[in-house]
């Protein structure tokens, strides 16, 4: 019973950390895509 509780706590901590890492990764991906799109618009405007 005790091992099941510690496993459950480990699993919940793992899920929380994984979700934060994915959130940060997605945020950086959106910022990068927005930056590339902005640079492309600047390039097309200057032609």
C-alpha positions in Angstrom: 0.0 0.0 0.0 2.8 2.4 0.9 4.7 1.8 -2.4 1.5 2.5 -4.3 1.1 5.9 -2.6 4.7 6.8 -3.3 4.3 5.7 -6.9 1.2 7.9 -7.2 3.0 10.9 -5.8 5.9 10.3 -8.2 3.5 9.9 -11.1 1.7 13.2 -10.3 5.0 15.1 -9.9 6.3 13.6 -13.2 3.1 14.7 -14.9 3.3 18.2 -13.5 6.9 18.6 -14.5 6.2 17.2 -18.0 3.3 19.5 -18.5 5.4 22.5 -17.5 8.2 21.5 -19.9 5.7 21.1 -22.7 4.1 24.4 -21.9 7.5 26.1 -22.1 8.4 24.3 -25.3 5.2 25.3 -27.0 5.6 28.9 -25.8 9.1 29.1 -27.4 7.8 27.4 -30.6 5.0 30.0 -30.9 7.4 32.9 -30.3 9.9 31.5 -32.9 7.2 30.9 -35.5 5.8 34.5 -34.9 9.4 35.9 -35.3 10.0 34.0 -38.5 6.6 35.1 -39.9 7.4 38.7 -38.9 10.8 38.6 -40.6 9.2 37.2 -43.7 6.7 40.0 -43.8 9.6 42.5 -43.4 11.5 40.8 -46.2 8.5 40.9 -48.5 7.7 44.6 -47.6 11.3 45.7 -48.5 11.3 44.1 -52.0 
